[in-house]
Amino acid sequence: MTVRVAILDDYQNVALKLADWSKLGKDVEIKVYSEAVRRTPEDTIRDCRGFQVVSMMRERTPFPRKVIEALPDLKLLITTGARNASIDMTACAERGIVVCGTSSFGNPTTGIAFGLMLELTRRIGWENARMKAGEKWQLTLGMDIEGKTLGVLGLGKLGARAAGVGKAFGMKVIAWSQNLTPEKCKEVGVEYVSKEDLFRNADFISIHLQLSDRTRGLVTANEFGLMKKTAYLVNTSRGPIVDEKALIAALNDKRIGGAGLDVFNVEPLPTDHPFRRMDNVVLTPHLGYVSQQNYAGYYPDIVDDIRGWMDGKPVRVIPAK
């Protein structure tokens, strides 16, 4: 019997180039979806119907119960990374669907966060575009980040790495999150502060929290009201952690210096979204995990996940909670 495999959301169209799919043998049919679209549940059901295996790219396409129950042929669901909050794991378990993950490089988000900070303050990309367009020499009066205060919201693995880079730039680093302790901050070599003091004193606030019921909408108009008018918000975590309407209002009213955003409430970001028209916002299209090193782990692991399942020995299985 032919095993049909759907590879979703391969925006760069690299899935078949970055792994040896011949390991799966000749009785495997692969279909790649590479268009960057905001997929509805009905779209997902239509595109995945009749496939025994579906490979997801992180949380680009959610798999809630409605989708899972509408795909009777689905037997193996693979997500890049070791967890995926957009999968209804209970529904998968009830249907007997095996869910597997992959390894990941784990560090590309830090580079994007500081790239956004540098673009906000030194406008490297903006000046590059001006020079290549033949425009007049040097308009930017930039700001050094050395000596500035970096507020890290969430001091887990990625937050701690961001703190280390901040210190290497000569920044003072302060941190807060709901479960953070002074002892943990001392281990990382940063100062523990309250939430209010973090927003009040930081020149840059970089978000490194997982999205959950507790963190959804954590940054509101109240927090923007505490920030310096020259301070910047940088979000490379998840869009819904920040109240988007409150952020837009703060940016429009120039109540903060600006924002660097890699993540959004709706992705891909609609072409008519206000963020696209703001000169105090730097945008990247969720590049935090999109690195050569990450993808070089993702796709070979996907092949191994499929091979293991076909052989009756699935690997990297993600258990239902």
N, C-alpha and C positions, 0 to 999 in steps of 0.2 A: 504494500500500500504506500502511496506517495504521501509524505508528510509536508503539509503546506505551512510555510513560515512567513509571517508578515513582520517587516521591520518598519516601525513607525518613526516619523519625525526626524529623518536623517537629513537635516537641513543642508549640510555641507556635501551630501551625496558621497560619503566616504566609507560607508559601512562595508561594502563588498571589497574595498581596497585594503582595509586595515586588518584583515584576518584571513586565514586559510579555510574557506568554506568548503573546500573539497573533502575535509575530514568527515563531513556529514554524508558523503556518498551520493550516488546518483538518484536515489529515490526521495529527494528533497526538492521542493519547489519554493523559491524565495521571491517575494515581492517587496520592493522597497518603496516607501512613501517619503518623498523628500521635500514636498512643498510646505512652507512655513505658514500654517493656517491655524485659526482658532477653532479647533475641532469641537463640535457639539457631541453629546452622547449619541445622537442619531448618526452623525458622521462616522464615529468610531464603530458603531454596530455595523453600518454598511461596509466599511472598509475591512473589518476583521471577520466578517461572517465567512464561515467555511474554512478558517485556518485553525489548525491544531496548536500552533505555537505563535505567540505574539511577543515581539521584543519592543520594549518601551525605552525611550530616552528620558530618564529622570521623571519629572512630573509634567512634561509637556502635554501629555494626553492622560487625563484621569481615568481610572477604572473603578467607578462606583458600582454598587449592586445592580443598578439598572442595566448597565452595560454587560456585566458579567453574566447575568441571567438571560440575556438576549443572545449569547454566543454558545450554543449547545456543543459545538465542536471543540471549543477551547480546552486544552489539556495542560499546557505549559505557558506560564506568563513570566517573562524575564524583564527585570528592571535593571538599568545601570545603577551602580552603587549598591550598598548593603541594606538599604531601607527605602521605603517609598510611601509617604503618608497619603498619596492619592489613590492607593489600591485598597479596596474593601477586602481585607484579608479574611474576615469572617465569611463573606460570601464565597470567596475562593475555596475556603476549607469545606464549606457545605457542599460545594460542587465537586470536590476532589481535584481541584486544579492545583498543580504544583507551582509554587512561586519561587523563583531563583534570583539571585543578585549577582553582582560582579565586584571585582576589586576596584579601587580608585586611587589616583595619585594623591589626592587629598589636600593640595596646597594652592591651586591656581587662584582661588578667591582673593588671597592676600595681595597679589600683584595688581588685580583689577581695582581693589580698594584704594591702593596708593596711586595707581594711575589716574583714577578719578580725582583724588586730592591734588595731584600735580597739574592736571588739566584745569581744574578750577582756579588754581593759584598762579600758575605760570603760562597757561594757555598754549601749550606746545603744539597741539594739533591745530588749533585755530590759527596760530601764526604760520604753521607749515602750509596750511591751505591758502593763506594770503600770499605767501612768498611764491608759491607755485602758480598763483593767478596773476603774478606780476604787479601786485599792489605795493603801495609805498612802504618804506622800511620802518619796522619796529613801532608798534603802537602800545604794546602791553607794558604796564608797570606792575610786575609780579610781586608776590609775597613769598618769602622763604618760610618753609614749615619748621625749620630748626628753631627751637625755643618756644614753639607754640604748644598748647595742651591738647592732647589726643584723648578723647573720652571713648572708651571701648565698652559697648553695650553687649555684654556676654563674653565671658572669659574662658570659654571652652577651648578646644584644640585650635580652631581657626582664630578665635579672639586672642588667644595667647600668642599666636604667630604674628598677628597684626600688632600686638603690643611690642613684640621684639623688634619688628621693623620700625615702628615708631621711635623706639629708643635709639636704634641705629641712626635714624635721621636727626637725633638730638632733641626729640620732643619729650615733654613731660607727659606721662601716661597715667590716667586715672580710669577706674573701671567700676561698673555696677551691673548686677542682674538680680533677679528675684532670689536665686539660691546662692549667690556669691558670698563668700566669707572673707574677712580680713586675712585669715591664714592662707587662703588660696592666692590672694593678691600678693602676699609677701613671698610666696613661692615663685611667682612669676616676676616679681620685682616691680610691681606697680602699686599705686595708692588706691586703697578702697575708699569709696565715697558713697553718699546717698544718691538716689536717682535725681533728686532736685539739684544737688550740688554738681552732679555730672553735667546736666543740661545747662546749668547756670555758668559754669567755669570753663567748659571745653571750647576750643577754637574749631575743632573737628570732632564730630560724633560719628563713629563707625559701628554699624550694627552687625553683630555676629551671633544671632540667636536663631534657634529653630522655631519654625512656626507651630504654634499650639494654641489651645483655647486660652491659655494664660498670656501669651505674647501677642495674639491678634489684637490690633488696635492699641498697642502699648504706647506708641508715640502719638500724642494728640495735640490739639491746639494749646492745651495747658503747657506742654513741654516746649512747644515753639515759642510760647510767651516768655519762658525762662531763658531762652538762648540769647547770646549776644547778637546784635544786628550784623556783626561781621562773621559770625560762625557758620560752618557748613555741615550739612547732614550728608552722610555717605551710606547708602544701603546696598550691600551685595548679598543680603540674606534672603528675605522674602518680602514682596511688596506689601501684603496685608498687615505686616507688623506696624506699619505707619498708616495713620488716618490720611488717606490720599487727599480728601477735600481740604483738610486742615493744612496739609503741606502746600497745596496749590495756593490757598489763601495767603499763607505766610510768604511764599515766593512772590506772588503778585503784589503784595503790600510792602515788599522789601523789609519784612520783619527779621529775616535772617539773610546771611550773605549769599547763600545758594545751596544747591544740592547736586550730588553725584549719584546717579541711580543706574543700577544694573538689573534691577528686578521691579516688577510692576504687578498691580492687581490683576490685570488682563494681559496675557501674552499670547502671540506677538502684540506689541503695543499698537492700538488703533492709529491709523495715519492722521486722524483729526484730533488726537489727544492734545490737551493744553501743554503738556510737558514739551512737545516737539516745537513749540513756538516761543519758549522762554529763553532769554539770553543769559539767565543766571542758573541754568541747569545743564549739566553734562550727562548725556545718555549713552549707554552701551546696551546691546540687545541680549542680556543675560549671558554674558561671556564668562562668568565666574568659574564654571566647571569645564568650559570648552577649551581644552588644551590638548596638544599633541600627546603629552604623557598620559592624560586621562583616557583619551580615546584609544591609545595603544594598549591599554588594559581592558577597556570596556568590550571591544568587539571580539578579540580572541577568547575572552571569558564567556561571551554569549555563545560562541561556537561550542566551547567545552560544555556549557550548560545544556545545550541541545543534544550534544553527543551523549552526555551522561544520562539524560532522560530517555533517549532512544534505546540505550543499553540497559535500562532498568536500574541505573545507579545514579540518580540525580545528585548534583553537587551544588554547594552554596545555597541550600534551601533556606528560605526565610520562613520561620514558623509563624503560624497565626497566633495573635496575642490572646 
